[in-house]
């Protein structure tokens, strides 16, 4: 029974270490570019316009 407790404690310590490493890596990552965000939303809007266009018509692009 004692070995199970030790294994569980070691596993918990490993999980905490992985969480800390992930947190540090996420903080070190550069912030997302505003241009990248705007281009992404523009592509989403374009895709929605194309999907909602009636068959046989061309959607108006803004």
N, C-alpha and C positions, 0 to 999 in steps of 0.2 A: 504494500500500500504506500509506503514511503517513497518508493521509486516513481509511482504514478504522480505523486504530489510534486516531486522534483521535475519530472518531465513537463507537467502542466505549467509550473512556474517558469521553466526555461522557454516554453512555447509562448507564454504571455510576454516575456521579456523580448523575444524575437519579434513578436507582433508590434510591440511598442517601438522597437528600433526601426522597423520598416516604416511605421507611421511617421516617425520623426524624420527619416530620410526623405520620404515623399513630401512632407510638409516643407522641408528646406529646399528641395528641388523646385517645388511649385512657387515658392517665394523668390527664387533666383531667376525664374523664367521671365523674360522681358514681357511687358504688357502688350496686349494685342493692338495691332495697328488700327487706327481709326479708318484709314483707307480700306483696309481689308474688310472691316465690318460693313462699310458702306457698299462696297462692291458685292459682298455676299447678299445683303438685303436687296440690292438692285436685281441680282440674278433671281432671287426668290420671287420678287414682284413680277419680273418678266415671265418666269415659268408659270405663275398663277394666271397671268393674262393669256398666255398661250393655251393653257389647259381650259380656261373658261370661254374661249372664243368659239362661237358657233361654227359648225362645219361649213367649209367653203368660203369663209371670210378671213381676211387678214386682220389681226389685232392692230390697233393704233399704238405705235411706240412713242413714248414721251421722252 
